[in-house]
Amino acid sequence: MRTAKKTIVPTPSDLLDLVGQDLGASEPRVVTQEQIDRFADVTGDHQWIHVDVERARSGPFGTTVVHGFLTLALVPLLLADILEVREHSMGVNYGLDRVRFVRPLPPGVEIQGTATLVSARPIPAAQDGSPGGVQAKASVVVEFADRSQPCCVAEILFRYYG
């Protein structure tokens, strides 16, 4: 398991100096079967490999597995453990460039996120007076905490406004 480490910067523009750097590792987290079931209810994805504990025991993974999109939905939470921008008016998730679900994640297994800042560029202030900011991209790896093997890799785009 990696030691949790957070990068803290005062302002969005400070991200411009961190491109290419390792940002740290999140606290360990566990996805439970209850969370999987609730995610299935919200999305309508009741595929048996996710929600039927009995049937999944004899399935290809020997257990239920977390929806890939639930794992992906945890990326902003893990990134918030890793990166903190102290002074900003608003932060938004802007999108994704690349996502891969590398290995199935069973419920009850500790995961951690690690992140590297891939790019950052200024966003000019708008003509209406809205503040500018920074758009950044981080490569976030969601990994099994006990083995440091990835289960999901995502390039997430996010914006912080001044």
DSSP file (Angstrom, degrees, kcal/mol; ACC not computed):
  #  RESIDUE AA STRUCTURE BP1 BP2  ACC     N-H-->O    O-->H-N    N-H-->O    O-->H-N    TCO  KAPPA ALPHA  PHI   PSI    X-CA   Y-CA   Z-CA
    1    1 A M              0   0    0      0, 0.0     2,-0.2     0, 0.0   145,-0.1   0.000 360.0 360.0 360.0 137.6    0.0    0.0    0.0
    2    2 A R        -     0   0    0    143,-0.2     2,-0.4    24,-0.1   146,-0.0  -0.499 360.0-108.5 -80.1 152.1    1.2    3.5   -0.9
    3    3 A T        -     0   0    0     -2,-0.2    22,-0.2     1,-0.1    -1,-0.1  -0.683  41.0-109.5 -76.9 130.0    1.5    6.2    1.7
    4    4 A A        +     0   0    0     -2,-0.4     2,-0.3    20,-0.1    22,-0.2  -0.376  44.0 178.1 -62.0 136.3   -1.2    8.8    1.1
    5    5 A K  B     -A   25   0A   0     20,-2.4    20,-1.0    -2,-0.1     2,-0.4  -0.989  11.4-161.1-145.4 132.4    0.3   12.0   -0.2
    6    6 A K        -     0   0    0     -2,-0.3     2,-0.5    18,-0.2    77,-0.2  -0.926  10.9-145.0-118.4 138.5   -1.5   15.2   -1.2
    7    7 A T  E     -g   83   0B   0     75,-3.5    77,-2.5    -2,-0.4     2,-0.5  -0.893  20.0-167.3 -97.1 128.2   -0.2   18.1   -3.4
    8    8 A I  E     -g   84   0B   0     -2,-0.5    77,-0.2    75,-0.2    75,-0.0  -0.970   7.3-179.7-120.4 128.8   -1.5   21.4   -2.2
    9    9 A V  E     -g   85   0B   0     75,-2.8    77,-2.7    -2,-0.5    78,-0.3  -0.950  27.7-136.4-124.5 148.2   -1.3   24.6   -4.3
   10   10 A P  S    S+     0   0    0      0, 0.0    77,-3.0     0, 0.0    -1,-0.1   0.925  82.6  12.2 -68.4 -44.2   -2.5   28.1   -3.4
   11   11 A T  S >  S-     0   0    0     75,-0.2     3,-1.2    74,-0.1     4,-0.4  -0.865  76.2-107.2-134.5 162.5   -4.1   29.0   -6.8
   12   12 A P  G >  S+     0   0    0      0, 0.0     3,-2.0     0, 0.0     4,-0.4   0.876 115.2  62.4 -56.4 -38.2   -5.1   27.5  -10.1
   13   13 A S  G >  S+     0   0    0      1,-0.3     3,-1.2     2,-0.2     4,-0.3   0.745  88.7  70.7 -64.0 -20.9   -2.1   29.1  -11.9
   14   14 A D  G X  S+     0   0    0     -3,-1.2     3,-1.0     1,-0.2    -1,-0.3   0.728  84.1  70.8 -66.4 -20.0    0.3   27.2   -9.7
   15   15 A L  G X  S+     0   0    0     -3,-2.0     3,-1.8    -4,-0.4     4,-0.4   0.800  82.5  71.7 -64.2 -27.7   -0.8   24.0  -11.6
   16   16 A L  G X  S+     0   0    0     -3,-1.2     3,-0.5    -4,-0.4    -1,-0.2   0.794  96.6  50.5 -60.1 -28.1    1.1   25.3  -14.6
   17   17 A D  G <  S+     0   0    0     -3,-1.0    -1,-0.3    -4,-0.3    -2,-0.2   0.488 102.3  62.2 -87.7  -3.5    4.4   24.6  -12.8
   18   18 A L  G X   +     0   0    0     -3,-1.8     3,-2.4    -4,-0.2    99,-0.4   0.413  66.2 134.9-103.7   1.5    3.4   21.0  -11.9
   19   19 A V  T <  S+     0   0    0     -3,-0.5    99,-0.2    -4,-0.4     3,-0.1  -0.266  76.5  17.4 -57.0 132.0    3.1   19.5  -15.4
   20   20 A G  T 3  S+     0   0    0     97,-3.7    -1,-0.3     1,-0.3     2,-0.3   0.341 101.1 123.0  89.5  -5.2    4.8   16.1  -15.6
   21   21 A Q    <   -     0   0    0     -3,-2.4    96,-2.3    96,-0.2     2,-0.4  -0.630  68.5-113.9 -96.1 148.4    4.9   15.7  -11.9
   22   22 A D  E     - B   0 116A   0     -2,-0.3    94,-0.3    94,-0.2     3,-0.1  -0.631  25.0-164.3 -70.5 128.3    3.6   13.0   -9.7
   23   23 A L  E     -     0   0A   0     92,-3.1     2,-0.3    -2,-0.4    93,-0.2   0.697  40.5-108.1 -92.6 -21.8    0.8   14.5   -7.5
   24   24 A G  E     - B   0 115A   0     91,-0.9    91,-1.6   -18,-0.1     2,-0.3  -0.902  32.8 -64.9 134.1-161.7    0.6   11.8   -4.9
   25   25 A A  E     -AB   5 114A   0    -20,-1.0   -20,-2.4    -2,-0.3    89,-0.2  -0.985  39.3-124.7-136.5 143.6   -1.6    9.0   -3.7
   26   26 A S        -     0   0    0     87,-2.8   -24,-0.1    -2,-0.3    52,-0.1  -0.216  36.5 -88.7 -78.1 170.3   -5.1    9.0   -2.2
   27   27 A E        -     0   0    0     51,-0.1    86,-0.3     1,-0.1    -1,-0.1  -0.477  58.1 -93.0 -67.0 151.6   -6.3    7.5    1.0
   28   28 A P        -     0   0    0      0, 0.0     2,-0.3     0, 0.0    84,-0.2  -0.433  48.8-173.9 -68.0 146.8   -7.3    3.8    0.6
   29   29 A R  E     -C  111   0A   0     82,-2.4    82,-3.0    -2,-0.1     2,-0.4  -0.941  14.5-145.3-138.2 158.9  -11.0    3.3   -0.1
   30   30 A V  E     -C  110   0A   0     -2,-0.3     2,-0.5    80,-0.2    80,-0.2  -0.991   7.1-145.6-128.5 135.3  -13.3    0.2   -0.3
   31   31 A V        -     0   0    0     78,-0.6    77,-3.0    -2,-0.4    78,-0.3  -0.890  24.5-151.7 -97.2 126.6  -16.3   -0.2   -2.6
   32   32 A T     >  -     0   0    0     -2,-0.5     4,-2.0    75,-0.2     5,-0.1  -0.510  26.3-114.1 -96.1 163.9  -19.0   -2.3   -0.9
   33   33 A Q  H  > S+     0   0    0      1,-0.2     4,-2.7     2,-0.2     5,-0.2   0.857 118.4  58.8 -62.7 -34.1  -21.6   -4.6   -2.4
   34   34 A E  H  > S+     0   0    0      2,-0.2     4,-2.3     1,-0.2    -1,-0.2   0.911 105.4  48.1 -61.9 -41.7  -24.2   -2.2   -1.1
   35   35 A Q  H  > S+     0   0    0      2,-0.2     4,-2.5     1,-0.2    -1,-0.2   0.902 111.0  51.4 -64.5 -40.0  -22.6    0.7   -3.2
   36   36 A I  H  X S+     0   0    0     -4,-2.0     4,-2.5     2,-0.2    -2,-0.2   0.934 110.6  48.4 -60.5 -46.6  -22.6   -1.6   -6.2
   37   37 A D  H  X S+     0   0    0     -4,-2.7     4,-2.0     1,-0.2    -2,-0.2   0.896 112.1  48.4 -62.8 -40.9  -26.3   -2.4   -5.8
   38   38 A R  H  X S+     0   0    0     -4,-2.3     4,-2.2     2,-0.2    -1,-0.2   0.897 110.7  50.9 -66.8 -39.5  -27.2    1.3   -5.4
   39   39 A F  H  X S+     0   0    0     -4,-2.5     4,-2.6     1,-0.2     6,-0.3   0.911 108.9  52.3 -62.5 -42.0  -25.2    2.2   -8.5
   40   40 A A  H  X>S+     0   0    0     -4,-2.5     4,-2.1     1,-0.2     5,-0.5   0.900 109.3  49.9 -60.2 -40.9  -27.0   -0.6  -10.4
   41   41 A D  H  <5S+     0   0    0     -4,-2.0    -1,-0.2     2,-0.2    -2,-0.2   0.906 112.7  46.2 -64.8 -41.2  -30.4    0.9   -9.2
   42   42 A V  H  <5S+     0   0    0     -4,-2.2    -2,-0.2     1,-0.2    -1,-0.2   0.897 123.7  32.5 -68.7 -40.4  -29.4    4.4  -10.4
   43   43 A T  H  <5S-     0   0    0     -4,-2.6    -2,-0.2    -5,-0.2    -1,-0.2   0.614 100.5-125.0 -94.6 -13.5  -28.0    3.3  -13.8
   44   44 A G  T  <5 +     0   0    0     -4,-2.1     2,-1.2    -5,-0.3    -3,-0.2   0.595  66.7 135.6  77.7   9.4  -30.4    0.4  -14.5
   45   45 A D      < +     0   0    0     -5,-0.5    -1,-0.2    -6,-0.3    -2,-0.1  -0.718  15.0 157.8 -94.9  87.6  -27.3   -1.9  -15.0
   46   46 A H        +     0   0    0     -2,-1.2    -1,-0.1    -3,-0.1     5,-0.1  -0.058  12.6 161.7-100.8  30.9  -28.3   -5.0  -13.0
   47   47 A Q    >>  -     0   0    0      1,-0.1     3,-2.2     2,-0.1     4,-1.5  -0.265  47.6-123.1 -50.5 134.1  -26.0   -7.3  -14.9
   48   48 A W  H 3> S+     0   0    0      1,-0.3     4,-1.9     2,-0.2     8,-0.3   0.779 107.2  67.8 -59.4 -29.4  -25.6  -10.4  -12.7
   49   49 A I  H 34 S+     0   0    0      1,-0.2    16,-2.2     2,-0.2    -1,-0.3   0.706 111.0  36.6 -65.3 -15.4  -21.8  -10.1  -12.5
   50   50 A H  H <4 S+     0   0    0     -3,-2.2    -2,-0.2    14,-0.3    -1,-0.2   0.805 132.0  18.9 -99.4 -39.1  -22.4   -7.0  -10.5
   51   51 A V  H  < S+     0   0    0     -4,-1.5     2,-1.1     1,-0.1    -3,-0.2   0.611  99.1  81.4-117.8 -14.7  -25.5   -7.7   -8.3
   52   52 A D     X  -     0   0    0     -4,-1.9     4,-2.8    -5,-0.3     5,-0.2  -0.742  50.5-179.8-100.6  91.0  -26.1  -11.5   -8.1
   53   53 A V  H  > S+     0   0    0     -2,-1.1     4,-1.1     1,-0.2    -1,-0.2   0.887  79.2  48.0 -58.4 -44.1  -23.7  -12.6   -5.4
   54   54 A E  H >> S+     0   0    0      1,-0.2     3,-0.6     2,-0.2     4,-0.5   0.953 115.6  42.2 -64.2 -51.2  -24.8  -16.3   -5.5
   55   55 A R  H >4 S+     0   0    0      1,-0.2     3,-1.2     2,-0.2    -2,-0.2   0.884 109.4  59.4 -64.2 -38.5  -24.6  -16.6   -9.3
   56   56 A A  H >< S+     0   0    0     -4,-2.8     3,-1.4    -8,-0.3     6,-0.5   0.766  89.9  71.7 -64.8 -24.7  -21.3  -14.6   -9.5
   57   57 A R  H << S+     0   0    0     -4,-1.1    -1,-0.3    -3,-0.6    -2,-0.2   0.849 106.9  36.7 -59.2 -32.5  -19.6  -17.2   -7.2
   58   58 A S  T << S+     0   0    0     -3,-1.2    -1,-0.3    -4,-0.5    -2,-0.2   0.290 104.5  98.7-101.9  10.3  -19.6  -19.6  -10.1
   59   59 A G  S X  S-     0   0    0     -3,-1.4     3,-0.7    -4,-0.2    -3,-0.1  -0.112  96.3 -79.5 -86.5-171.9  -19.0  -16.9  -12.7
   60   60 A P  T 3  S+     0   0    0      0, 0.0    -3,-0.1     0, 0.0    -4,-0.1   0.689 128.3  38.2 -66.8 -20.3  -15.7  -15.9  -14.4
   61   61 A F  T 3  S-     0   0    0      2,-0.3    -4,-0.1    -5,-0.3     3,-0.1   0.509  99.7-126.2-109.8  -7.1  -14.5  -13.8  -11.5
   62   62 A G  S <  S+     0   0    0     -3,-0.7     2,-0.3    -6,-0.5    -5,-0.1   0.511  87.4  38.3  74.9   3.5  -15.7  -16.0   -8.5
   63   63 A T  S    S-     0   0    0     -7,-0.3    -2,-0.3   -14,-0.1    -1,-0.1  -0.956 100.3 -76.2-164.5 170.3  -17.4  -12.9   -7.1
   64   64 A T        -     0   0    0     -2,-0.3     2,-0.3   -14,-0.1   -14,-0.3  -0.377  47.9-144.6 -69.2 162.7  -19.4   -9.9   -8.1
   65   65 A V        -     0   0    0    -16,-2.2     2,-0.1    41,-0.2     3,-0.1  -0.967  17.5-102.8-132.8 150.9  -17.4   -7.1   -9.6
   66   66 A V        -     0   0    0     39,-3.6    39,-0.4    -2,-0.3   -33,-0.0  -0.437  45.1-102.3 -67.9 138.3  -17.7   -3.3   -9.4
   67   67 A H     >  -     0   0    0      1,-0.1     4,-2.1    -2,-0.1     3,-0.4  -0.369  25.9-128.9 -55.8 139.1  -19.2   -1.7  -12.5
   68   68 A G  H  > S+     0   0    0      1,-0.2     4,-2.5     2,-0.2    -1,-0.1   0.896 110.3  53.0 -57.7 -39.8  -16.4   -0.1  -14.5
   69   69 A F  H  > S+     0   0    0      2,-0.2     4,-1.8     1,-0.2    -1,-0.2   0.763 104.9  54.2 -72.6 -23.1  -18.4    3.2  -14.6
   70   70 A L  H  > S+     0   0    0     -3,-0.4     4,-0.9     2,-0.2    -1,-0.2   0.912 109.1  48.6 -70.2 -43.3  -18.7    3.1  -10.8
   71   71 A T  H >< S+     0   0    0     -4,-2.1     3,-0.9     1,-0.2     4,-0.4   0.932 112.3  49.0 -58.4 -45.3  -14.9    2.8  -10.5
   72   72 A L  H >< S+     0   0    0     -4,-2.5     3,-1.6     1,-0.3    -1,-0.2   0.881 103.9  59.7 -62.0 -38.6  -14.6    5.7  -13.0
   73   73 A A  H 3< S+     0   0    0     -4,-1.8     4,-0.4     1,-0.3    -1,-0.3   0.722  99.3  59.0 -64.1 -20.2  -17.1    7.8  -10.9
   74   74 A L  T <X S+     0   0    0     -3,-0.9     4,-2.7    -4,-0.9    -1,-0.3   0.625  81.1  88.4 -81.3 -13.8  -14.7    7.5   -8.0
   75   75 A V  H <> S+     0   0    0     -3,-1.6     4,-2.9    -4,-0.4     5,-0.2   0.906  86.9  48.0 -56.4 -47.8  -11.8    9.2   -9.9
   76   76 A P  H  > S+     0   0    0      0, 0.0     4,-2.0     0, 0.0    -1,-0.2   0.890 112.6  50.4 -61.3 -35.9  -12.8   12.8   -8.9
   77   77 A L  H  > S+     0   0    0     -4,-0.4     4,-1.1     2,-0.2    -2,-0.2   0.929 112.8  45.4 -64.6 -45.7  -13.1   11.7   -5.3
   78   78 A L  H  X S+     0   0    0     -4,-2.7     4,-0.9     1,-0.2     3,-0.5   0.909 111.9  52.5 -63.8 -41.7   -9.6   10.0   -5.4
   79   79 A L  H >X S+     0   0    0     -4,-2.9     4,-3.0    -5,-0.2     3,-0.5   0.857 103.0  58.0 -63.3 -34.8   -8.2   13.0   -7.2
   80   80 A A  H 3< S+     0   0    0     -4,-2.0    -1,-0.2     1,-0.2    -2,-0.2   0.814 104.2  52.5 -65.6 -28.9   -9.6   15.3   -4.5
   81   81 A D  H 3< S+     0   0    0     -4,-1.1    -1,-0.2    -3,-0.5    -2,-0.2   0.762 117.4  39.5 -69.4 -25.5   -7.5   13.3   -1.9
   82   82 A I  H << S+     0   0    0     -4,-0.9   -75,-3.5    -3,-0.5     2,-0.4   0.807 118.6  36.8 -97.6 -36.2   -4.5   13.8   -4.1
   83   83 A L  E  <  -g    7   0B   0     -4,-3.0     2,-0.4   -77,-0.2    -1,-0.2  -0.977  56.7-178.0-129.5 130.1   -4.7   17.5   -5.3
   84   84 A E  E     -g    8   0B   0    -77,-2.5   -75,-2.8    -2,-0.4     2,-0.6  -0.989   9.1-167.4-127.9 124.7   -6.0   20.5   -3.5
   85   85 A V  E     -g    9   0B   0     -2,-0.4     3,-0.1   -77,-0.2   -74,-0.1  -0.952  11.4-165.6-106.7 114.2   -6.2   24.0   -5.0
   86   86 A R        +     0   0    0    -77,-2.7     2,-0.8    -2,-0.6   -75,-0.2   0.914  68.4  45.1 -74.1 -45.9   -6.9   26.3   -2.1
   87   87 A E  S    S+     0   0    0    -77,-3.0     2,-0.3   -78,-0.3    -1,-0.2  -0.843  76.3 116.1-110.5 102.3   -8.0   29.6   -3.7
   88   88 A H        -     0   0    0     -2,-0.8    74,-0.3    -3,-0.1     3,-0.1  -0.982  55.3-139.2-157.2 155.2  -10.6   29.3   -6.5
   89   89 A S  S    S-     0   0    0     72,-2.4     2,-0.3     1,-0.3    73,-0.2   0.777  86.5  -3.1 -87.1 -27.6  -14.1   30.3   -7.1
   90   90 A M  E     -D  161   0A   0     71,-1.1    71,-3.0     2,-0.0     2,-0.4  -0.958  53.4-158.5-164.7 141.7  -15.2   27.0   -8.8
   91   91 A G  E     -D  160   0A   0     -2,-0.3     2,-0.4    69,-0.2    69,-0.2  -0.984  18.9-177.9-122.2 139.2  -13.8   23.7   -9.9
   92   92 A V  E     -D  159   0A   0     67,-2.6    67,-2.8    -2,-0.4     2,-0.5  -0.989  31.9-120.3-137.2 145.7  -15.5   21.6  -12.6
   93   93 A N  E     -D  158   0A   0     -2,-0.4    65,-0.3    65,-0.2     3,-0.1  -0.741  29.4-174.9 -77.6 128.5  -14.9   18.2  -14.2
   94   94 A Y  E     -     0   0A   0     63,-2.8     2,-0.3    -2,-0.5    64,-0.2   0.681  44.7 -78.1-103.8 -22.5  -14.5   19.0  -17.9
   95   95 A G  E     -D  157   0A   0     62,-1.5    62,-3.2     0, 0.0     2,-0.4  -0.972  40.8 -82.6 155.4-168.5  -14.3   15.5  -19.4
   96   96 A L  E     -D  156   0A   0     -2,-0.3    60,-0.2    60,-0.2     3,-0.1  -0.985  15.7-171.0-134.9 143.1  -12.1   12.5  -20.1
   97   97 A D  E    S+     0   0A   0     58,-2.4     2,-0.3     1,-0.4    59,-0.1   0.776  76.9   4.9-100.6 -36.0   -9.6   11.8  -22.8
   98   98 A R  E     -D  155   0A   0     57,-0.7    57,-2.6     2,-0.0     2,-0.4  -0.984  59.3-179.4-153.6 135.8   -8.9    8.1  -22.2
   99   99 A V  E     +D  154   0A   0     -2,-0.3     2,-0.4    55,-0.2    55,-0.2  -1.000   1.7 178.6-138.4 135.8  -10.3    5.4  -20.0
  100  100 A R  E     -D  153   0A   0     53,-2.5    53,-2.5    -2,-0.4     2,-0.9  -0.998  22.6-149.5-136.2 135.5   -9.4    1.8  -19.6
  101  101 A F  E     +D  152   0A   0     -2,-0.4    51,-0.3    51,-0.2   -33,-0.1  -0.854  26.1 175.5-100.1  96.0  -10.8   -0.8  -17.2
  102  102 A V        +     0   0    0     -2,-0.9    -1,-0.2    49,-0.6    50,-0.2   0.886  59.2   7.3 -77.1 -43.8   -7.7   -2.9  -16.9
  103  103 A R  S    S-     0   0    0     48,-1.0    -1,-0.2    46,-0.1     2,-0.1  -0.985  82.4-100.1-140.1 148.5   -8.8   -5.5  -14.3
  104  104 A P        -     0   0    0      0, 0.0   -37,-0.1     0, 0.0    48,-0.1  -0.437  32.8-142.0 -68.3 143.6  -12.1   -6.3  -12.6
  105  105 A L        -     0   0    0    -39,-0.4   -39,-3.6    -2,-0.1     3,-0.1  -0.929  10.4-151.2-109.6 114.1  -12.5   -4.9   -9.1
  106  106 A P    >   -     0   0    0      0, 0.0     3,-1.0     0, 0.0   -75,-0.2  -0.489  30.1 -98.4 -77.3 154.8  -14.3   -7.1   -6.5
  107  107 A P  T 3  S+     0   0    0      0, 0.0   -75,-0.2     0, 0.0     3,-0.1  -0.357 104.9  33.3 -67.3 154.0  -16.2   -5.5   -3.7
  108  108 A G  T 3  S+     0   0    0    -77,-3.0     2,-0.4     1,-0.3   -76,-0.1   0.484  86.7 122.6  83.2   2.6  -14.5   -5.2   -0.3
  109  109 A V    <   -     0   0    0     -3,-1.0   -78,-0.6   -78,-0.3    -1,-0.3  -0.838  65.1-117.3-101.3 133.1  -11.0   -4.7   -1.8
  110  110 A E  E     -C   30   0A   0     -2,-0.4    35,-2.2   -80,-0.2    36,-0.5  -0.458  34.6-173.8 -69.5 136.5   -9.0   -1.6   -0.9
  111  111 A I  E     -CE  29 144A   0    -82,-3.0   -82,-2.4    33,-0.3     2,-0.3  -0.884   8.1-167.0-123.6 159.4   -8.1    0.7   -3.8
  112  112 A Q  E     - E   0 143A   0     31,-2.2    31,-3.2    -2,-0.3     2,-0.4  -0.971  14.1-135.4-138.5 154.7   -6.0    3.8   -4.0
  113  113 A G  E     - E   0 142A   0     -2,-0.3   -87,-2.8   -86,-0.3     2,-0.3  -0.880  14.9-170.4-107.9 145.4   -5.6    6.4   -6.7
  114  114 A T  E     -BE  25 141A   0     27,-1.9    27,-2.5    -2,-0.4     2,-0.4  -0.946  10.6-163.4-125.7 154.1   -2.4    7.9   -7.9
  115  115 A A  E     -BE  24 140A   0    -91,-1.6   -92,-3.1    -2,-0.3   -91,-0.9  -0.997  16.9-169.6-144.9 144.4   -2.1   10.9  -10.2
  116  116 A T  E     -BE  22 139A   0     23,-1.8    23,-2.7    -2,-0.4     2,-0.7  -0.995  31.7-122.4-125.7 134.8    0.3   12.6  -12.5
  117  117 A L  E     + E   0 138A   0    -96,-2.3   -97,-3.7    -2,-0.4    21,-0.3  -0.701  30.2 179.8 -79.8 116.0   -0.4   16.0  -14.0
  118  118 A V  E     -     0   0A   0     19,-2.7     2,-0.3    -2,-0.7    20,-0.2   0.862  60.1 -11.3 -86.2 -41.1   -0.2   15.6  -17.8
  119  119 A S  E     - E   0 137A   0     18,-1.6    18,-2.5  -100,-0.1     2,-0.3  -0.987  51.2-172.6-156.7 161.0   -1.0   19.1  -18.9
  120  120 A A  E     + E   0 136A   0     -2,-0.3    16,-0.2    16,-0.3  -101,-0.1  -0.939   9.1 175.2-157.0 137.7   -2.2   22.5  -17.7
  121  121 A R  E     - E   0 135A   0     14,-2.6    14,-2.8    -2,-0.3     2,-0.1  -0.996  33.7-102.7-144.3 148.3   -3.1   25.7  -19.7
  122  122 A P  E     - E   0 134A   0      0, 0.0    12,-0.3     0, 0.0    -2,-0.0  -0.374  22.1-148.0 -68.6 147.9   -4.5   29.0  -18.8
  123  123 A I  E     - E   0 133A   0     10,-2.9    10,-2.2    -2,-0.1     3,-0.1  -0.982  24.6-129.3-111.3 116.9   -8.1   29.9  -19.5
  124  124 A P        -     0   0    0      0, 0.0     2,-0.0     0, 0.0    10,-0.0  -0.266  29.1 -94.2 -66.3 154.8   -8.5   33.6  -20.2
  125  125 A A        -     0   0    0      7,-0.1     7,-0.1     1,-0.1     2,-0.1  -0.369  46.7-110.6 -62.6 146.3  -11.1   35.7  -18.4
  126  126 A A    >   -     0   0    0      4,-1.7     3,-1.8     1,-0.1    -1,-0.1  -0.400  20.0-114.6 -79.1 157.9  -14.3   36.0  -20.3
  127  127 A Q  T 3  S+     0   0    0      1,-0.3    -1,-0.1     2,-0.1    -2,-0.1   0.745 114.6  64.3 -63.7 -23.6  -15.5   39.3  -21.9
  128  128 A D  T 3  S-     0   0    0      1,-0.1    -1,-0.3     3,-0.0    -2,-0.0   0.419 124.7-100.6 -81.4   4.6  -18.4   39.3  -19.5
  129  129 A G  S <  S+     0   0    0     -3,-1.8    -2,-0.1     1,-0.3     3,-0.1   0.396  72.6 148.7  93.8  -3.3  -16.0   39.6  -16.6
  130  130 A S        -     0   0    0      1,-0.1    -4,-1.7    -5,-0.0    -1,-0.3  -0.392  54.6-101.6 -62.0 141.8  -16.1   36.0  -15.5
  131  131 A P        -     0   0    0      0, 0.0    -1,-0.1     0, 0.0    -5,-0.1  -0.258  29.4-129.7 -68.7 152.6  -12.7   35.0  -14.1
  132  132 A G        +     0   0    0     -7,-0.1    30,-3.0    29,-0.1     2,-0.3  -0.108  34.0 160.1 -80.3-171.3  -10.2   33.0  -16.0
  133  133 A G  E     -EF 123 161A   0    -10,-2.2   -10,-2.9    28,-0.3     2,-0.4  -0.835  36.2 -67.2-175.3-145.7   -8.5   29.9  -14.6
  134  134 A V  E     -EF 122 160A   0     26,-2.6    26,-2.3   -12,-0.3     2,-0.5  -1.000  23.2-152.7-139.2 134.8   -6.6   26.8  -15.6
  135  135 A Q  E     +EF 121 159A   0    -14,-2.8   -14,-2.6    -2,-0.4     2,-0.3  -0.935  27.5 178.8-103.0 131.5   -7.6   23.7  -17.5
  136  136 A A  E     -EF 120 158A   0     22,-3.0    22,-2.5    -2,-0.5     2,-0.4  -0.899  22.3-149.1-131.8 159.1   -5.6   20.7  -16.5
  137  137 A K  E     -EF 119 157A   0    -18,-2.5   -19,-2.7    -2,-0.3   -18,-1.6  -0.998  14.8-172.6-129.0 130.0   -5.4   17.0  -17.3
  138  138 A A  E     -EF 117 156A   0     18,-2.3    18,-2.4    -2,-0.4     2,-0.7  -0.958  22.4-136.4-120.8 141.1   -4.3   14.3  -14.9
  139  139 A S  E     -EF 116 155A   0    -23,-2.7   -23,-1.8    -2,-0.4     2,-0.5  -0.871  29.1-167.9 -90.4 115.8   -3.6   10.7  -15.5
  140  140 A V  E     -EF 115 154A   0     14,-3.4    14,-2.7    -2,-0.7     2,-0.6  -0.924   8.2-162.9-111.7 127.7   -5.3    8.9  -12.6
  141  141 A V  E     -EF 114 153A   0    -27,-2.5   -27,-1.9    -2,-0.5     2,-0.7  -0.945   5.6-156.7-109.7 120.8   -4.6    5.2  -11.9
  142  142 A V  E     +EF 113 152A   0     10,-3.2     9,-3.5    -2,-0.6    10,-1.8  -0.876  29.4 176.3 -93.8 119.4   -7.0    3.4   -9.6
  143  143 A E  E     -EF 112 150A   0    -31,-3.2   -31,-2.2    -2,-0.7     2,-0.5  -0.864  41.4 -95.6-129.1 158.2   -5.1    0.5   -8.3
  144  144 A F  E >>> -EF 111 149A   0      5,-2.9     4,-2.4    -2,-0.3     3,-1.2  -0.605  37.9-142.3 -67.2 121.0   -5.4   -2.4   -5.8
  145  145 A A  T 345S+     0   0    0    -35,-2.2    -1,-0.2    -2,-0.5  -143,-0.2   0.826  94.8  51.8 -61.7 -34.1   -3.9   -0.9   -2.7
  146  146 A D  T 345S+     0   0    0    -36,-0.5    -1,-0.3     1,-0.2   -35,-0.1   0.665 125.8  21.9 -80.1 -14.4   -2.2   -4.1   -1.6
  147  147 A R  T <45S-     0   0    0     -3,-1.2    -2,-0.2     2,-0.2    -1,-0.2   0.471  90.8-128.5-129.3  -5.4   -0.4   -4.8   -4.9
  148  148 A S  T  <5 +     0   0    0     -4,-2.4    -3,-0.1     1,-0.2   -37,-0.0   0.842  60.3 142.5  54.6  35.5   -0.2   -1.5   -6.7
  149  149 A Q  E   < - F   0 144A   0     -5,-0.6    -5,-2.9     1,-0.0    -1,-0.2  -0.892  52.1-114.6-104.0 137.2   -1.8   -3.1   -9.8
  150  150 A P  E     + F   0 143A   0      0, 0.0    -7,-0.3     0, 0.0     3,-0.1  -0.392  33.2 172.8 -73.8 144.9   -4.2   -0.9  -11.8
  151  151 A C  E    S+     0   0A   0     -9,-3.5   -48,-1.0     1,-0.4   -49,-0.6   0.545  78.9  15.8-113.2 -23.2   -7.9   -1.7  -12.2
  152  152 A C  E     -DF 101 142A   0    -10,-1.8   -10,-3.2   -51,-0.3    -1,-0.4  -0.985  60.2-168.2-149.8 139.0   -8.8    1.5  -14.0
  153  153 A V  E     +DF 100 141A   0    -53,-2.5   -53,-2.5    -2,-0.3     2,-0.4  -0.998  17.4 171.4-128.2 129.3   -6.7    4.2  -15.8
  154  154 A A  E     -DF  99 140A   0    -14,-2.7   -14,-3.4    -2,-0.4     2,-0.7  -0.999  31.1-145.4-141.5 140.3   -8.3    7.5  -16.8
  155  155 A E  E     -DF  98 139A   0    -57,-2.6   -58,-2.4    -2,-0.4   -57,-0.7  -0.928  31.1-166.3-100.1 111.5   -7.1   10.8  -18.1
  156  156 A I  E     -DF  96 138A   0    -18,-2.4   -18,-2.3    -2,-0.7     2,-0.4  -0.836  11.2-150.7-106.5 135.3   -9.4   13.4  -16.5
  157  157 A L  E     +DF  95 137A   0    -62,-3.2   -63,-2.8    -2,-0.4   -62,-1.5  -0.863  23.7 169.1-101.5 135.8   -9.8   17.0  -17.6
  158  158 A F  E     -DF  93 136A   0    -22,-2.5   -22,-3.0    -2,-0.4     2,-0.4  -0.979  20.5-146.2-145.3 157.3  -10.8   19.5  -15.0
  159  159 A R  E     -DF  92 135A   0    -67,-2.8   -67,-2.6    -2,-0.3     2,-0.4  -0.973   4.4-166.0-127.5 139.2  -11.0   23.3  -14.6
  160  160 A Y  E     -DF  91 134A   0    -26,-2.3   -26,-2.6    -2,-0.4     2,-0.4  -0.994  13.2-154.7-119.7 131.1  -10.4   25.6  -11.7
  161  161 A Y  E      DF  90 133A   0    -71,-3.0   -72,-2.4    -2,-0.4   -71,-1.1  -0.837 360.0 360.0-106.3 144.4  -11.5   29.2  -12.0
  162  162 A G              0   0    0    -30,-3.0   -29,-0.1    -2,-0.4   -30,-0.1   0.457 360.0 360.0 -70.2 360.0  -10.0   32.1  -10.0
